[in-house]
């Protein structure tokens, strides 16, 4: 027992917390195996940024829309059911990619819609269950340990998938990897059956939570912070993987990038979870955001695989430093907001709507700019502009009024 206490810290674990971490682990492993390579798969069919950007915009739009719809449903049915529906849609997404052509712009938008619906259901339920399963004293451990799992699966998934894809002729490797993802999603659905049922019977009152932004300065700042987080994620979620493939011409290089960066992130998440205390959260958010912004300039105007590795190493250090305290602080603020227990679904929905609005904004700007100008000229400028997203989070949240956070 002392050994586990040394590894995990002084944290009381319960069955649902462990199960939720396990479901999250299977989800992230399936995603790590396959999601990065979907962008390359689409690129190889079109050699054009427009289909990929449209696919990503479709994901963000339908994810935000699904959050609102699933949020209303979460008030009347078991949220674990919504979690299963989300994971099932993710499995359907890869089945569709396996069975049908995705060369047209319409096809990429449609598969983006399927993935967005799946993500919306999954993340709403998972975030809501995180809010309910964890307490303030276990929340930072949960976020940090989940980040640890994400990093570990991020090491194995892309490396194994890249090796498989590179070793097989044509698209056979892609089909094998996408099928493996489907199996993992099915396992996650089965495991979710053991989570304790949680139901809400209160009214879905999203208008009151929107109004709370005018009355609660902390909550308003959290929504702005999520928007700025989203503007960086919007284009960086796909541009980096395309850059790696264009620099090397190899899917295995993408796997090696994932292995190296996730190994760094894995170690950093473990350290950050153990050493960052509540009174250091804001400083950690500043340091992490600043590093993420600086990392952009490593690759903005000259792209090569060694520079991409350096970029990846920096962001792998920075993301745990900012995300562990930032996410914990976000949930703490929601927990102290007006009728947080009764309206926790609405708070999660609004948070995700702002996050995805940021993603849609940066992707829309990307689509317009790359349509009007040469992508090679305008993408570096967009990366410098939107790469400041996480750094701006600090300036939005630095004057939060909170206790013990």
C-alpha positions as CSV (number, residue, x, y, z in Angstrom):
1,X,0.0,0.0,0.0
2,X,2.9,2.4,0.8
3,X,4.2,1.8,-2.7
4,X,0.9,2.8,-4.3
5,X,0.8,5.8,-2.0
6,X,4.2,6.8,-3.1
7,X,3.2,6.6,-6.8
8,X,-0.3,8.2,-6.5
9,X,0.1,10.5,-3.5
10,X,-2.2,10.8,-0.6
11,X,-5.4,10.4,-2.5
12,X,-8.5,8.3,-1.6
13,X,-9.6,6.4,-4.7
14,X,-13.1,5.0,-5.3
15,X,-14.5,2.5,-7.8
16,X,-16.1,5.1,-10.1
17,X,-13.0,7.2,-10.2
18,X,-10.9,4.2,-11.3
19,X,-13.5,3.1,-13.8
20,X,-13.8,6.6,-15.3
21,X,-10.0,6.8,-15.7
22,X,-10.1,3.4,-17.4
23,X,-12.8,4.4,-19.8
24,X,-10.8,7.6,-20.5
25,X,-7.7,5.5,-21.1
26,X,-9.3,3.2,-23.6
27,X,-10.8,6.3,-25.4
28,X,-7.4,8.1,-25.6
29,X,-5.7,4.9,-26.8
30,X,-8.2,4.4,-29.6
31,X,-7.9,8.1,-30.4
32,X,-4.1,8.1,-30.3
33,X,-4.0,5.0,-32.6
34,X,-6.1,6.6,-35.2
35,X,-7.1,10.3,-35.0
36,X,-3.8,11.8,-36.0
37,X,-3.6,9.6,-39.1
38,X,-7.0,10.6,-40.3
39,X,-5.6,14.0,-41.2
40,X,-2.8,12.4,-43.2
41,X,-5.3,9.9,-44.7
42,X,-7.4,12.8,-46.0
43,X,-4.4,14.7,-47.1
44,X,-3.1,11.9,-49.3
45,X,-6.5,11.8,-51.0
46,X,-6.6,15.5,-51.8
47,X,-3.2,17.2,-51.2
48,X,-5.2,20.2,-50.2
49,X,-5.8,21.9,-46.9
50,X,-9.4,22.8,-47.6
51,X,-11.0,19.3,-47.1
52,X,-9.0,18.8,-43.9
53,X,-9.9,22.3,-42.5
54,X,-13.6,21.8,-43.5
55,X,-13.5,18.4,-41.7
56,X,-12.1,20.0,-38.6
57,X,-14.7,22.8,-38.7
58,X,-17.5,20.3,-39.1
59,X,-16.2,18.4,-36.0
60,X,-16.1,21.6,-33.9
61,X,-19.6,22.8,-35.1
62,X,-21.4,19.5,-34.5
63,X,-19.5,18.9,-31.3
64,X,-20.8,22.3,-29.9
65,X,-24.3,21.6,-31.2
66,X,-24.3,18.1,-29.7
67,X,-23.2,19.4,-26.4
68,X,-26.4,21.5,-26.2
69,X,-28.7,18.7,-27.3
70,X,-26.9,16.0,-25.1
71,X,-26.9,18.5,-22.2
72,X,-30.7,18.7,-22.3
73,X,-30.9,14.9,-22.5
74,X,-28.5,14.6,-19.6
75,X,-31.2,16.2,-17.4
76,X,-33.6,13.3,-17.9
77,X,-31.5,10.2,-18.6
78,X,-28.4,8.5,-17.2
79,X,-25.3,10.3,-18.4
80,X,-23.5,7.0,-18.7
81,X,-25.9,6.2,-21.5
82,X,-24.8,9.4,-23.2
83,X,-21.2,8.4,-22.7
84,X,-21.9,5.1,-24.5
85,X,-23.8,6.8,-27.3
86,X,-20.8,9.1,-27.9
87,X,-18.3,6.2,-28.0
88,X,-20.6,4.3,-30.3
89,X,-20.7,7.2,-32.8
90,X,-16.9,7.3,-32.7
91,X,-16.8,3.6,-33.6
92,X,-19.3,4.3,-36.4
93,X,-17.0,7.1,-37.7
94,X,-14.1,4.7,-38.3
95,X,-16.5,2.1,-39.8
96,X,-17.7,4.8,-42.3
97,X,-14.1,5.8,-43.1
98,X,-13.2,2.1,-43.7
99,X,-16.2,1.3,-45.9
100,X,-16.7,4.5,-47.9
101,X,-14.7,6.9,-50.1
102,X,-13.9,10.2,-48.4
103,X,-12.3,12.1,-51.3
104,X,-15.0,14.8,-51.8
105,X,-15.4,17.9,-49.7
106,X,-19.0,16.9,-48.8
107,X,-17.8,13.5,-47.6
108,X,-15.2,15.0,-45.3
109,X,-17.8,17.4,-43.9
110,X,-20.2,14.4,-43.2
111,X,-17.6,12.3,-41.5
112,X,-16.6,15.3,-39.5
113,X,-20.3,15.6,-38.4
114,X,-20.3,12.0,-37.2
115,X,-17.1,12.5,-35.2
116,X,-18.4,15.8,-33.8
117,X,-21.6,14.1,-32.6
118,X,-19.5,11.4,-31.0
119,X,-17.1,13.8,-29.4
120,X,-19.9,16.0,-28.1
121,X,-21.8,13.1,-26.4
122,X,-18.6,11.6,-25.0
123,X,-17.0,14.8,-23.7
124,X,-20.2,16.1,-22.2
125,X,-20.8,12.9,-20.3
126,X,-17.1,12.5,-19.3
127,X,-16.7,16.1,-18.1
128,X,-19.9,15.8,-16.2
129,X,-18.9,12.5,-14.6
130,X,-15.5,14.1,-13.8
131,X,-17.3,16.9,-12.0
132,X,-19.4,14.4,-10.0
133,X,-16.9,11.6,-9.3
134,X,-14.2,13.9,-8.1
135,X,-14.0,16.3,-5.2
136,X,-11.8,19.4,-4.9
137,X,-9.2,17.3,-3.0
138,X,-9.1,14.6,-5.7
139,X,-9.8,16.7,-8.8
140,X,-6.2,17.8,-9.5
141,X,-5.1,14.2,-9.0
142,X,-7.7,13.0,-11.5
143,X,-6.8,15.6,-14.1
144,X,-3.1,14.9,-13.7
145,X,-3.4,11.2,-13.7
146,X,-5.7,11.3,-16.8
147,X,-3.1,13.4,-18.4
148,X,-0.5,10.8,-17.5
149,X,-2.7,8.1,-19.1
150,X,-3.1,10.3,-22.2
151,X,0.6,10.7,-22.5
152,X,1.3,7.0,-22.1
153,X,-1.3,6.0,-24.7
154,X,0.0,8.9,-26.8
155,X,3.4,7.2,-26.8
156,X,2.2,3.8,-27.8
157,X,-0.7,4.6,-30.1
158,X,0.9,6.8,-32.8
159,X,4.2,4.8,-32.8
160,X,2.5,1.5,-33.2
161,X,0.0,2.8,-35.8
162,X,2.8,4.6,-37.7
163,X,4.8,1.4,-37.8
164,X,1.8,-0.6,-39.0
165,X,0.8,1.8,-41.7
166,X,4.3,2.2,-43.0
167,X,4.8,-1.6,-43.2
168,X,1.7,-2.3,-45.2
169,X,1.0,-1.7,-48.9
170,X,-1.4,1.1,-49.9
171,X,-4.1,1.8,-47.3
172,X,-4.2,-1.6,-45.7
173,X,-2.3,-0.2,-42.7
174,X,-4.9,2.5,-42.3
175,X,-7.7,0.0,-42.4
176,X,-6.0,-2.2,-39.7
177,X,-5.5,0.8,-37.4
178,X,-9.0,2.1,-37.8
179,X,-10.4,-1.4,-37.1
180,X,-8.3,-1.6,-33.9
181,X,-9.8,1.7,-32.8
182,X,-13.3,0.4,-33.3
183,X,-12.5,-2.6,-31.1
184,X,-11.1,-0.4,-28.3
185,X,-14.2,1.9,-28.4
186,X,-16.4,-1.2,-28.0
187,X,-14.3,-2.2,-25.0
188,X,-14.8,1.3,-23.5
189,X,-18.6,0.9,-24.0
190,X,-18.6,-2.4,-22.1
191,X,-16.5,-1.0,-19.3
192,X,-18.8,2.0,-18.9
193,X,-21.6,-0.5,-18.0
194,X,-20.1,-0.8,-14.5
195,X,-20.3,2.9,-13.7
196,X,-22.9,3.8,-11.1
197,X,-26.1,5.3,-12.7
198,X,-26.5,9.0,-12.2
199,X,-29.6,10.9,-13.2
200,X,-30.9,14.4,-12.9
201,X,-34.5,15.4,-12.9
202,X,-34.2,19.2,-12.8
203,X,-35.0,21.5,-15.7
204,X,-32.5,22.3,-18.4
205,X,-31.9,26.0,-17.8
206,X,-29.1,27.1,-20.1
207,X,-30.4,30.7,-20.2
208,X,-29.8,31.1,-16.5
209,X,-26.1,29.9,-16.8
210,X,-25.6,32.3,-19.8
211,X,-27.0,35.1,-17.6
212,X,-24.6,34.0,-14.8
213,X,-21.8,35.4,-17.0
214,X,-23.0,38.9,-16.3
215,X,-23.3,38.3,-12.6
216,X,-20.3,36.1,-11.9
217,X,-17.0,37.6,-13.1
218,X,-15.1,34.4,-12.4
219,X,-17.4,32.4,-14.7
220,X,-17.3,35.0,-17.4
221,X,-13.5,34.8,-17.4
222,X,-13.5,31.1,-17.6
223,X,-15.7,31.2,-20.8
224,X,-13.3,33.7,-22.4
225,X,-10.3,31.5,-21.4
226,X,-11.9,28.5,-23.1
227,X,-12.5,30.6,-26.3
228,X,-8.8,31.5,-26.4
229,X,-7.8,27.9,-25.7
230,X,-9.9,26.9,-28.7
231,X,-8.4,29.4,-31.2
232,X,-5.0,27.7,-30.8
233,X,-6.4,24.2,-30.9
234,X,-8.5,24.8,-34.0
235,X,-5.6,24.9,-36.6
236,X,-2.8,23.3,-34.6
237,X,-4.8,20.0,-34.3
238,X,-4.2,19.3,-38.0
239,X,-1.5,21.5,-39.3
240,X,1.3,19.9,-37.3
241,X,0.5,16.4,-38.4
242,X,0.5,17.5,-42.1
243,X,3.8,19.4,-41.6
244,X,5.4,16.2,-40.2
245,X,4.1,14.1,-43.2
246,X,5.2,16.7,-45.7
247,X,8.7,17.0,-44.1
248,X,9.3,13.3,-44.1
249,X,6.8,11.6,-46.4
250,X,6.4,8.9,-43.8
251,X,3.6,8.0,-41.4
252,X,6.2,6.3,-39.2
253,X,7.8,9.7,-38.6
254,X,4.5,10.9,-37.2
255,X,4.6,7.9,-34.9
256,X,8.1,8.7,-33.7
257,X,7.1,12.3,-33.1
258,X,4.2,11.0,-31.0
259,X,6.4,8.7,-29.0
260,X,9.0,11.3,-28.2
261,X,6.6,14.1,-27.3
262,X,4.3,11.9,-25.3
263,X,7.2,10.4,-23.3
264,X,8.2,14.0,-22.3
265,X,4.5,14.8,-21.5
266,X,4.1,11.5,-19.5
267,X,7.0,12.5,-17.2
268,X,5.9,16.1,-17.0
269,X,2.3,15.2,-16.1
270,X,3.5,12.9,-13.3
271,X,5.8,15.6,-11.8
272,X,3.3,18.5,-12.3
273,X,0.5,16.5,-10.6
274,X,2.7,15.9,-7.5
275,X,4.4,19.3,-7.1
276,X,2.0,22.1,-8.3
277,X,0.0,23.2,-5.3
278,X,-3.0,25.5,-5.3
279,X,-1.1,28.7,-4.5
280,X,1.2,28.1,-7.6
281,X,-1.6,27.6,-10.1
282,X,-1.5,31.0,-11.7
283,X,2.2,31.0,-12.1
284,X,2.0,27.6,-13.7
285,X,-0.6,28.8,-16.2
286,X,1.6,31.7,-17.1
287,X,4.7,29.5,-17.6
288,X,2.8,26.9,-19.6
289,X,1.1,29.5,-21.8
290,X,4.3,31.4,-22.4
291,X,6.1,28.2,-23.5
292,X,3.3,27.2,-25.8
293,X,3.5,30.6,-27.5
294,X,7.3,30.6,-27.8
295,X,7.2,27.1,-29.3
296,X,5.3,28.4,-32.3
297,X,8.3,30.4,-33.5
298,X,10.5,27.3,-33.7
299,X,8.5,26.1,-36.8
300,X,6.6,29.1,-38.0
301,X,8.9,30.2,-40.7
302,X,11.1,27.1,-41.3
303,X,9.8,23.6,-41.1
304,X,12.0,20.5,-40.8
305,X,11.6,17.2,-38.9
306,X,14.3,18.1,-36.3
307,X,12.6,21.5,-35.7
308,X,9.2,19.8,-35.3
309,X,10.7,17.5,-32.7
310,X,12.1,20.5,-30.8
311,X,8.6,22.2,-31.1
312,X,7.0,19.0,-29.8
313,X,9.4,18.7,-26.9
314,X,8.5,22.3,-25.8
315,X,4.8,21.9,-26.0
316,X,5.0,18.5,-24.2
317,X,6.6,20.3,-21.3
318,X,4.1,23.2,-21.5
319,X,0.8,21.5,-21.8
320,X,0.9,19.6,-18.5
321,X,2.1,22.8,-16.7
322,X,-0.8,24.8,-17.9
323,X,-3.6,22.2,-18.2
324,X,-3.5,20.6,-14.8
325,X,-4.0,23.8,-12.8
326,X,-6.2,25.4,-15.5
327,X,-8.7,22.5,-15.7
328,X,-8.7,22.1,-11.9
329,X,-9.3,25.8,-11.4
330,X,-12.1,25.7,-14.1
331,X,-14.0,22.9,-12.3
332,X,-13.4,24.7,-8.9
333,X,-15.0,27.9,-10.2
334,X,-17.9,26.0,-11.7
335,X,-18.3,24.2,-8.4
336,X,-18.6,27.6,-6.6
337,X,-20.9,29.2,-9.1
338,X,-24.7,29.7,-8.7
339,X,-26.5,26.4,-8.1
340,X,-23.5,24.5,-9.4
341,X,-24.9,21.1,-8.4
342,X,-28.3,21.7,-10.0
343,X,-26.9,23.4,-13.2
344,X,-23.6,21.5,-13.6
345,X,-24.7,20.2,-17.0
346,X,-25.4,23.7,-18.2
347,X,-22.0,25.0,-17.0
348,X,-20.2,22.2,-18.9
349,X,-22.3,22.8,-22.0
350,X,-21.5,26.6,-22.1
351,X,-17.8,25.9,-21.4
352,X,-17.6,23.6,-24.4
353,X,-19.6,25.9,-26.6
354,X,-17.0,28.6,-26.0
355,X,-14.1,26.2,-26.5
356,X,-15.5,25.0,-29.8
357,X,-16.4,28.5,-30.9
358,X,-12.7,29.4,-30.6
359,X,-11.8,26.4,-32.7
360,X,-14.4,27.3,-35.3
361,X,-13.2,30.9,-35.4
362,X,-9.6,30.0,-36.1
363,X,-10.5,27.3,-38.6
364,X,-12.8,29.7,-40.5
365,X,-10.1,32.3,-40.7
366,X,-7.7,29.6,-41.9
367,X,-10.1,28.5,-44.6
368,X,-10.7,32.1,-45.8
369,X,-7.0,33.0,-45.7
370,X,-5.7,29.8,-47.4
371,X,-8.3,30.3,-50.2
372,X,-7.3,33.9,-50.9
373,X,-3.5,33.5,-50.4
374,X,-0.8,30.9,-50.9
375,X,-1.0,28.5,-47.9
376,X,2.8,28.5,-47.5
377,X,2.8,32.3,-47.0
378,X,-0.3,32.7,-44.8
379,X,-0.1,29.6,-42.5
380,X,3.0,30.8,-40.6
381,X,1.3,34.1,-39.8
382,X,-1.9,32.4,-38.7
383,X,0.2,30.1,-36.4
384,X,1.9,33.1,-34.8
385,X,-1.5,34.8,-34.3
386,X,-3.5,31.9,-33.0
387,X,-0.5,30.3,-31.2
388,X,-1.0,33.0,-28.5
389,X,-4.3,31.4,-27.4
390,X,-3.1,29.6,-24.3
391,X,-0.9,32.5,-23.3
392,X,-3.9,34.8,-23.4
393,X,-5.6,32.4,-20.9
394,X,-3.3,33.7,-18.2
395,X,-4.2,37.3,-18.8
396,X,-7.9,36.5,-18.7
397,X,-7.7,34.5,-15.5
398,X,-4.9,36.2,-13.5
399,X,-7.3,38.4,-11.5
400,X,-9.8,35.7,-10.5
401,X,-11.4,36.1,-7.1
402,X,-11.3,32.8,-5.5
403,X,-10.3,31.1,-2.2
404,X,-7.9,28.3,-1.9
405,X,-7.3,28.0,-5.6
